[in-house]
Amino acid sequence: MFQKSTWIRLPRNVVVGHDVLSRTVDVVDDLHLHGRPLIVTSPTPREVAAAPIVAQYEERGIDPEVVTVEKATFESVESVTEAAGADDIGYLLGVGGGKAIDIAKMASDHCGKGFVSVPTAASHDGIVSGRSSIPEGDTRHSVAAEPPLAVVADTGVLANAPWELTTAGCADIISNYTAVLDWRLANRLKDVEYSEYAAALSEMTAEILVDNANMVRPNLEESSWVVTKALVSSGVAMSIAGSSRPASGDEHLFSHQLDRLTPNTALHGHQVGVGSIMTAFLHRGDRGIWRDIRDALRAIDAPTTATELGIDDETVIEALTTCHEIRDRYTILGDGMNEEAAREVARKTDVI
Ligand SMILES: [Zn+2]
């Protein structure tokens, strides 16, 4: 008897382009939401993006609640969740880099109220997906949440974000190659649910980005366009899969472990990029795509070594040998690598 079922949750409006920030309230209107908006932002995005959105609402006689968060701590999640729980708040807008959006996403999940993502940096695929990286003690971990109801990504604003945030977003997308390799392996060995469509979309997204790597240059609005479209399509792949599998494998476990061992040292996307070089080597050895991944990262100015990440060699080895313990996600690491093997892969790929 046929008993399969699938539930795909996607953002309803995805608006990317020049000056689309000025149309934020129109995008929200199209969702037919009720109640007052709660805008979650942080200090810099508040000036460049949240203030103009508040002005748009005020022109229409709506007075949004605004919460500015300084840090992605458990306390800020608590205070945003409390504000979002107020009866008159109908929905949330996360306006900022990863931090404000992650917090808005968590609070929205908690209160069962929808949220709109307004990224001011194209730094990771969490700006479009339901996945969010939440603080827990001195570490972070990834949880599944609803995807945003809408995404408003203004390429002019994104182009003004610090350049390394954009290269981190690119590296996060390039790592889709190894995430998909891990996913296929887990499907073959552990019967993990797999979607060929989501896998193909995720790989194609990485490929398009690599093919257009020469267009990814600082202060170029077109770069933000290329990167944001890729982040959107990566997020859609996760929505179709109903998990972060299409965009998160062993390279993400490696990055999460670095976050524990050496918090706030390097950007998420940069860490997964370096992780992806080593994971590619583990999958296919020296004849595999690890060099292509490294060269693509180099072409966009993303780090390819421990030194460029600002992380010492021993920490990289420790992360490699322990990251399989983080969560129940089967990858090429299986039940873990020993130290000798970890050193060898890191050396052979010039990471250390
Ligand atoms: Zn990522």
Residues whose N, C-alpha, C, O or C-beta is under 5 A from the ligand:
A	BS01	ZN	D172 A247
